[in-house]
Amino acid sequence: MKTSTLRHKHLRLDQTKLDRLRSALGSRSETEAIERAIDFLLAEEEIKKLLREIKGKGRIRRVFANGKGHH
């Protein structure tokens, strides 16, 4: 497992955006909100990478009815 290196950073950020981010994520602090947003973005990038790797290697199969009562 990779160990984290914490660094103190000085950033100029839009306070309104930061407040909205904190609220959206339910974070207790600005630092927590930023860390969680970074984690979400990195996870999304990993998902995109995996989807690119499996593209064309399988088939999509309908497993649920189409909503019209047909099975």
PyRosetta script that sets phi, psi and omega in degrees:
from pyrosetta import init, pose_from_sequence

init()
pose = pose_from_sequence("MKTSTLRHKHLRLDQTKLDRLRSALGSRSETEAIERAIDFLLAEEEIKKLLREIKGKGRIRRVFANGKGHH")
pose.set_psi(1, 137.1)
pose.set_omega(1, -178.9)
pose.set_phi(2, -75.9)
pose.set_psi(2, 133.2)
pose.set_omega(2, 177.4)
pose.set_phi(3, -86.5)
pose.set_psi(3, 149.4)
pose.set_omega(3, -178.6)
pose.set_phi(4, -88.6)
pose.set_psi(4, 146.1)
pose.set_omega(4, 172.8)
pose.set_phi(5, -115.5)
pose.set_psi(5, 115.8)
pose.set_omega(5, 179.4)
pose.set_phi(6, -91.1)
pose.set_psi(6, 133.9)
pose.set_omega(6, 178.2)
pose.set_phi(7, -129.4)
pose.set_psi(7, 144.4)
pose.set_omega(7, 175.8)
pose.set_phi(8, -82.8)
pose.set_psi(8, 125.5)
pose.set_omega(8, -177.9)
pose.set_phi(9, -121.7)
pose.set_psi(9, 146.2)
pose.set_omega(9, 174.0)
pose.set_phi(10, -111.6)
pose.set_psi(10, 115.9)
pose.set_omega(10, -176.1)
pose.set_phi(11, -126.1)
pose.set_psi(11, 149.1)
pose.set_omega(11, 172.1)
pose.set_phi(12, -103.8)
pose.set_psi(12, 112.3)
pose.set_omega(12, -176.1)
pose.set_phi(13, -125.2)
pose.set_psi(13, 151.0)
pose.set_omega(13, 175.9)
pose.set_phi(14, -69.4)
pose.set_psi(14, 116.0)
pose.set_omega(14, -175.4)
pose.set_phi(15, -63.5)
pose.set_psi(15, -36.7)
pose.set_omega(15, 179.2)
pose.set_phi(16, -63.4)
pose.set_psi(16, -44.0)
pose.set_omega(16, 178.1)
pose.set_phi(17, -64.0)
pose.set_psi(17, -41.3)
pose.set_omega(17, -179.5)
pose.set_phi(18, -64.3)
pose.set_psi(18, -41.7)
pose.set_omega(18, 177.2)
pose.set_phi(19, -63.2)
pose.set_psi(19, -42.0)
pose.set_omega(19, 178.5)
pose.set_phi(20, -64.4)
pose.set_psi(20, -40.6)
pose.set_omega(20, 178.7)
pose.set_phi(21, -62.8)
pose.set_psi(21, -47.5)
pose.set_omega(21, 179.1)
pose.set_phi(22, -57.8)
pose.set_psi(22, -44.3)
pose.set_omega(22, -179.8)
pose.set_phi(23, -65.6)
pose.set_psi(23, -46.3)
pose.set_omega(23, -178.2)
pose.set_phi(24, -60.9)
pose.set_psi(24, -37.3)
pose.set_omega(24, -177.8)
pose.set_phi(25, -91.9)
pose.set_psi(25, -9.1)
pose.set_omega(25, -178.1)
pose.set_phi(26, 66.6)
pose.set_psi(26, 32.2)
pose.set_omega(26, -177.0)
pose.set_phi(27, -82.2)
pose.set_psi(27, 148.4)
pose.set_omega(27, 179.3)
pose.set_phi(28, -80.5)
pose.set_psi(28, -25.4)
pose.set_omega(28, -177.0)
pose.set_phi(29, -139.0)
pose.set_psi(29, 164.8)
pose.set_omega(29, 176.9)
pose.set_phi(30, -64.9)
pose.set_psi(30, -40.8)
pose.set_omega(30, 178.9)
pose.set_phi(31, -60.8)
pose.set_psi(31, -45.1)
pose.set_omega(31, 179.2)
pose.set_phi(32, -61.6)
pose.set_psi(32, -41.4)
pose.set_omega(32, 179.4)
pose.set_phi(33, -61.5)
pose.set_psi(33, -45.5)
pose.set_omega(33, -179.8)
pose.set_phi(34, -65.3)
pose.set_psi(34, -44.0)
pose.set_omega(34, 178.6)
pose.set_phi(35, -60.3)
pose.set_psi(35, -44.5)
pose.set_omega(35, -179.4)
pose.set_phi(36, -66.4)
pose.set_psi(36, -40.0)
pose.set_omega(36, 178.7)
pose.set_phi(37, -63.0)
pose.set_psi(37, -41.6)
pose.set_omega(37, 177.2)
pose.set_phi(38, -62.4)
pose.set_psi(38, -44.6)
pose.set_omega(38, 179.0)
pose.set_phi(39, -60.2)
pose.set_psi(39, -42.8)
pose.set_omega(39, 178.0)
pose.set_phi(40, -61.0)
pose.set_psi(40, -45.4)
pose.set_omega(40, -178.4)
pose.set_phi(41, -64.6)
pose.set_psi(41, -43.4)
pose.set_omega(41, 179.3)
pose.set_phi(42, -65.0)
pose.set_psi(42, -37.9)
pose.set_omega(42, 177.4)
pose.set_phi(43, -65.7)
pose.set_psi(43, -40.9)
pose.set_omega(43, 178.3)
pose.set_phi(44, -62.3)
pose.set_psi(44, -41.2)
pose.set_omega(44, 178.1)
pose.set_phi(45, -63.6)
pose.set_psi(45, -38.3)
pose.set_omega(45, 178.3)
pose.set_phi(46, -65.4)
pose.set_psi(46, -40.4)
pose.set_omega(46, 177.3)
pose.set_phi(47, -63.1)
pose.set_psi(47, -45.8)
pose.set_omega(47, 178.6)
pose.set_phi(48, -59.4)
pose.set_psi(48, -41.5)
pose.set_omega(48, 179.3)
pose.set_phi(49, -61.9)
pose.set_psi(49, -45.5)
pose.set_omega(49, 179.6)
pose.set_phi(50, -65.1)
pose.set_psi(50, -39.6)
pose.set_omega(50, 178.2)
pose.set_phi(51, -64.2)
pose.set_psi(51, -38.3)
pose.set_omega(51, 176.6)
pose.set_phi(52, -63.7)
pose.set_psi(52, -38.6)
pose.set_omega(52, -178.9)
pose.set_phi(53, -66.8)
pose.set_psi(53, -34.4)
pose.set_omega(53, -177.1)
pose.set_phi(54, -95.7)
pose.set_psi(54, -1.6)
pose.set_omega(54, -178.1)
pose.set_phi(55, -54.5)
pose.set_psi(55, 126.9)
pose.set_omega(55, 177.2)
pose.set_phi(56, 79.3)
pose.set_psi(56, 5.0)
pose.set_omega(56, -177.2)
pose.set_phi(57, -100.6)
pose.set_psi(57, 10.0)
pose.set_omega(57, -179.2)
pose.set_phi(58, -159.4)
pose.set_psi(58, -175.6)
pose.set_omega(58, 179.1)
pose.set_phi(59, -124.1)
pose.set_psi(59, 150.0)
pose.set_omega(59, 174.2)
pose.set_phi(60, -96.6)
pose.set_psi(60, 131.9)
pose.set_omega(60, -177.3)
pose.set_phi(61, -124.8)
pose.set_psi(61, 133.8)
pose.set_omega(61, 178.3)
pose.set_phi(62, -72.1)
pose.set_psi(62, 126.4)
pose.set_omega(62, -179.8)
pose.set_phi(63, -116.7)
pose.set_psi(63, -8.1)
pose.set_omega(63, 178.1)
pose.set_phi(64, -120.9)
pose.set_psi(64, 156.5)
pose.set_omega(64, 175.8)
pose.set_phi(65, -64.0)
pose.set_psi(65, 157.0)
pose.set_omega(65, -177.1)
pose.set_phi(66, -82.4)
pose.set_psi(66, 11.0)
pose.set_omega(66, 177.0)
pose.set_phi(67, 90.3)
pose.set_psi(67, -1.9)
pose.set_omega(67, -179.4)
pose.set_phi(68, -105.4)
pose.set_psi(68, 14.6)
pose.set_omega(68, 178.2)
pose.set_phi(69, 86.2)
pose.set_psi(69, 0.6)
pose.set_omega(69, 179.6)
pose.set_phi(70, -90.1)
pose.set_psi(70, 146.1)
pose.set_omega(70, -179.8)
pose.set_phi(71, -119.2)
pose.dump_pdb("model.pdb")
